[in-house]
Amino acid sequence: MSRVYNFSAGPSMLPEPVLQKAAAEMMDYQGSGQSVMEMSHRSKVFDAIYQETQALWREVMNIPDNYKVLFMQGGASTQFAAVPMNLMTKSGKADYVLSGQFSTKAYKEAARYGDCKVVGSSKEDNFSHIPLLDPKEFRPDADYFHICLNNTIYGTVWKELPDTGNVPLVADISSCILSKPIDVSKFGLLYAGAQKNVAPAGVTIVIVREDLLGEPMEGTPTMFNYKVMSENDSMYNTPPCWPIYISKLVLEWIKNDIGGLEKMEERNVRKAQLLYDFLDQSTLFKGCADKDSRSIMNVTFVTGDKDLDAKFVKESEAAGFVNLKGHRSVGGMRASIYNAMPEEGIVKLVEFMKKFELENK
Ligand SMILES: *Cc1c(COP(=O)(O)O)cnc(C)c1O
């Protein structure tokens, strides 16, 4: 067996101990005689998995008691609509910050359901940094304020949260969930697709403050309704059983093997630093994100020459470093170095980049 270093932005690497455990339990989950893929979601054995997974989310992320953890479907993109349908119900207004493509998509989707205002954007700078904000632009009667915490395509991250007063802060945390501790109490709602740091694609994690579980807009599909989802333990219909189970294994890995999210963060910071330190002294490669906005999950860089970028991607692939090509809309390179990427993978990548630099002076 040989495994590559996979820098995919998502779906992305899973921790090897998780894959091994899933493989070991594949044919006969804990004496049940079935795979988790095959069992009824109403069975006792799956209920135990569900309960343990819920408890682990709360423990690992330190989620306060007045928040619900929902397992939804349709990916983060479905939440672009579900958030306004559930939350934009009082003044019918919401404020959005555009820090990249996903936040722009979230804004466009929400604007179909109410009065959405862009209160900051870094589009003119090709989203190379988190936008500077003028709090005077924020609307105090908005039903919520939306940000995308880590911008997967551009490799930027919010270092400080905007002060939105009593307006609930909503964040898309798809590409930074579980990468470091998050103070959940600062948010009204958090959501994330699973396929970056949590599990295979298929489950979407929604963490929502209980007082926001009201009546959604008229016409909201039942499957989008947070209140219905919450009242039915996310099992109004068949939940994505397999990704839920894998998220349990990932949470156990973070808790038992890594030692929790503080340790996870230390590890992730160390990994990202290896790459950024190299980029900062390289004569060939250059980081794309402004230094004060740099993400520890997605590192974007270029050579400044499209043909050379293409050559790098091709040669890196042949050397066992896959998916380093930047997002199709921005080009260049991107190394997504989520939780499961071992430090060794980055050390080896930097060695490869040094060699490429020497050969292409
Ligand atoms: C990947 C990603 C999305 C899209 O997620 P889907 O689950 O494919 O809908 C949205 N937001 C961010 C920040 C992402 O990284």
The ligand as an SDF file (V2000), in Angstrom:
LIG
                    3D

 15 15  0  0  0  0  0  0  0  0999 V2000
  -16.0420   23.9930    0.9600 C   0  0  0  0  0  0  0  0  0  0  0  0
  -16.6980   25.1850    1.4900 C   0  0  0  0  0  0  0  0  0  0  0  0
  -18.0480   25.4790    1.2430 C   0  0  0  0  0  0  0  0  0  0  0  0
  -18.9020   24.6080    0.3430 C   0  0  0  0  0  0  0  0  0  0  0  0
  -19.2270   23.4690    1.0240 O   0  0  0  0  0  0  0  0  0  0  0  0
  -20.2510   22.4020    0.4070 P   0  0  0  0  0  0  0  0  0  0  0  0
  -20.3510   21.4330    1.5530 O   0  0  0  0  0  0  0  0  0  0  0  0
  -19.5900   21.8350   -0.8010 O   0  0  0  0  0  0  0  0  0  0  0  0
  -21.5210   23.0830    0.1120 O   0  0  0  0  0  0  0  0  0  0  0  0
  -18.6020   26.5860    1.8150 C   0  0  0  0  0  0  0  0  0  0  0  0
  -17.8730   27.3960    2.6080 N   0  0  0  0  0  0  0  0  0  0  0  0
  -16.5750   27.1670    2.8490 C   0  0  0  0  0  0  0  0  0  0  0  0
  -15.8190   28.0900    3.7260 C   0  0  0  0  0  0  0  0  0  0  0  0
  -15.9460   26.0530    2.3030 C   0  0  0  0  0  0  0  0  0  0  0  0
  -14.6530   25.8300    2.5500 O   0  0  0  0  0  0  0  0  0  0  0  0
  1  2  1  0
  2  3  1  0
  2 14  2  0
  3  4  1  0
  3 10  2  0
  4  5  1  0
  5  6  1  0
  6  7  2  0
  6  8  1  0
  6  9  1  0
 10 11  1  0
 11 12  2  0
 12 13  1  0
 12 14  1  0
 14 15  1  0
M  END
$$$$
